[in-house]
Amino acid sequence: MTQQLTRQDPSTWVERLARFGYAAKGVVYGIVGLLAAQAAFGAGGKTTDTEGALQTVLTQPFGKFLLAAIALGLLGYALWRFVQAIKDPEHKGTNAKGIFQRLGYAINGFIYAGLAFTAIQLVAGTGGGSGGNATQDWTARLLSQPFGQWLVGTVGAFIIGMGFYQFYRAFKAKYRQEMDLHQLSETEKKWVLGISGFGTAARGVVFCAIGFFLIQAARNNNPNEARGLGEALQVLSQQPFGKWILGIVALGLIAYSIYMVLQARYRRLKVD
């Protein structure tokens, strides 16, 4: 019995870290959405990206402690994504669709590992630059490579594809299969699914905007046209009825943050 429990310990810790990671990711997106909503509705705030959200946490009381906890959670989330990509506990398989999904998990893992590292740097007082400049920097590096415009355009198209996949997930309520909601009432399930769908669709809008700007940067061979999350939100606010558009997307990002917290609580996690 003791040996069985010991064998289960690593999986248990991965699951706990994964759930903590979903919650940490939810906090980050919640801050991005809240600041954008405040900007849209004239209550202060600003359009920012995930790194800007981390910097906002740092300025709060006990900011370093909170940010350290978020960094740990983001590392847990990254670890879970790598487990999904390598061990394939959800049995995505090795066909083209499965490889594509697992590759997406791996990329997601590297992104959030990088965000966790940024949080650690902020806690240690060693900096971190702006998300927008970082986006333009790596775009410039890609453009300088052979076939650089094709590379950046491909990345942009891939991100737009991810955006449309978010719309598909929202329309088909794919997240319903990922969560164990049997203990909730029918009304509670409708709220959970509605919030999750709204948040997922809003994230799809942001992906499509970021991908569009990358394609523009590729077409014009100009890295300055690339936009990160914060700048994409700012551009949305500058369109006709921009404040309304930004407000809806901001509320959607808040809904997405709630969806992440719901994932932390109700997600079916297959670690082995």
N, C-alpha and C positions, 0 to 999 in steps of 0.2 A: 504493500500500500504506500509506504514511504517512498519507494523507488518510483512508483507511478506518479505521485505528486511532484517529485523532483523533476521527472521528465517533462511534466506539464508546465513547470515554472517559466522557462523561456517564452513559451507561447503566451502565457498569462501576462508577462511583462510587456510583450509586444502589443498585445491587445490593449492594455492599460495606456501605454504610450500613444497608441493610435487614437484612442478615444480622447485623451488629453490633447492630442494634436488637432483633431477636428475642432475642439472647443477653442484652442488658441487661434486657429485659422479664422474661426467665426468672430473672435474678438477683433482681429486685424481688419477684416472686411466690414465689420460693424462700425469701426472708427472711420474708415474711408467713406462709408455711406452716410454716416451721421454728419461729418464735416461737409460733404457735398450737399446734403439736404439743407443744412444751415445756410450755405452759400446760395442755394436756389431760392429759398424762402426769405432771404434778407435778414437772417438772424446771425450774421457773422459767418464763421466757417470758411472753408476753402476747398478747392479741388486738389486732391493729393493722391499719391499712390500708396502702396503697402509700406514702403520705407518711410514715407511721411507719417503714416499711422504709427509706426514704431517710435518715431521722434516725438510724436504727440504724447504717447504713453510715458516717455522719458521725462517730460516736463511736469507730470502729475505728482502729487504726494506719493512717496514710496515708489517713484517711477522706476528706479533701477531694479528693485525687487520684482515689481510687476513685469518689467521687460525681460528679466532673467527667466521668470516662469513662462512667459510667452516663447522665449527662445528654446527652452526645453521642450515645450509643446510642439513647436515647429520642427524640431529635430525628430520628435516622435512621429509626426505626420510624414516627414521625409522617409524615415525608416519603414513605415508601413507601405509607402508607395514602392520602395525598393523590394520589399517582401512580395507585393503584388506582381511586380515585374519579373522577379527572378524565380520565386517558388511557385507562382501561379496558383495560389490557394483557391481562387474562384473559377479555376479550370477554363480560362479563356482559350487555351489551346495554342497550337503552333501553325494554324492556317493564317491566311493574310489578315483577316479581321482580328484574330487573336493577337498576332504579332503587333499590329497597329495599336491595339489597346494597351498592350504591355509596354510598348515603346512610349506611349503617352504617359503611363504611370512612372516610368523611369525619368522622363523629362520633367514631370511634375515634382518628382523627388529631388532632382538637382535644383530646381527653382526654389523649393522651400528650404532645402539645406542652405542655399545661398542667402535666403532671407533670414534664416536663423543665425548664420554667421554675421550678417549685418547687425542683427539685434545684439549679439555678443560684443561686437565692436563698439556699439553705442553704450552698452553697459560699462565696458572697459575704458570708454572715453577716447577711443582711437578713431572715431569718425564714421564714415559712410557718406557717400555723395548723394546727389539727387537722382531719383529714379529716371526722370526724363533724360538727363545727360548720359546716364548709363545706357539707356536704350539707343541713343544716338551714337554713343561710343562703339558699342558692339556692331551696330549697323554699318558704321564707317569701316570697321575692321573687315566685315564681310565684303563690303563693296570693293575693298582694296585687293581682294583675292581674285585669282582667275575665275571668270564667269561669275563675278561678285554680284552683278545685277540679277542674274538668274537665281543665285542663292538667296538673296534678300526677298526677291519676288516669291520664291517657293516657300520661304518661311511665312511670308504674309498670307499666301494662299492657304497654308496649313492652319494658321491661326483663324482665318475666316472659316475654314472647314470645322475647326473646333467650336466656333461660335454657332454654326448651323447645327452641330451635334447637340449643343446645349438647348437649342430650340426644339430639336427632336425629342430630347429627354424630357423637356417640360411638357410637350404636347402628348407624348405617350405615357407620361408619369412613370418613367423608368425607375425613378428612385423608390417607388412603392415596393419593388422587389428587393431593394437593398435594406429596408428597415422592417423591424419586427414590431408591428403596431397592434397586435392582437389584444393587448391589455387596454387599449383606448376605446372610447365610445365612438360611434359613427360620426357624431358632430366633431369630436376632437380629431378624428382621422381626416375629415374634410378640411379642417383648418391646417393641419400639418401638411397635407398634400398641396393645398392652395398656396401656402407660404413658400413651400419648396419649389413649386412650379414657377411662381412669380420671380423668386430669387434666381433660379436657374436661367430663365429667359433674360433677365437683366444682365447677367454675366455674359450671355451670348451676344447681347448688343455691344458690350464693351469689347469682347474679343473681335467682333466684326469691324469695329472702329479702328482698333489697333492694327489689325491685319490690313485694312484699307490704306492706312498711312504708310505701312511698310511697303506695300505695292507702289504707292506714289513715290516713295524714296527710291525704290528700285528703278522705276520708269525714268525718273529725272536724275538718277545717279547722285542724289543729294541726301546725305544722312540726316540733315537738319529737318527733313520732312517727316522723319520717324517720330512717333509719339508713344509714350508709355501710358499707363493707366490714368495718372493725374492729368496729363495734357490732353488725353482723349476726352476725359470728362469736361475739361475746360472748353475744348472745341465744340462739344455738344451744346454747351451753354451759350455759345455764340451764334447758333443757328436761329432761324425764325422760330418763335415760341421756345427759345432755348432754355429759359428758366423752367418752363413746364417739363421739357424733355429731361433736363438735368434732375429736376425734382423726382420724376417718375423713376429714372434709372437709379438715383440715390436711394429711394425707398426700396427699389428692387435689390440693391446691394445690402441694405439692412435686412431685407427678407432672406437674402442668401446667407448672411451671417447667422440668422436664426436657424436656417436649414442646416448649417454646419454644426450648431449646438445640438440640434435634433439628431444629427448623424452620430454625434458623440454619445448620445443617450440610447438611441434605438437601432443603430447600424448593426446588421448581421456581419460579424467579423469571423472569417475563416482564415485562421493563421497557419494551420498545418495543411 
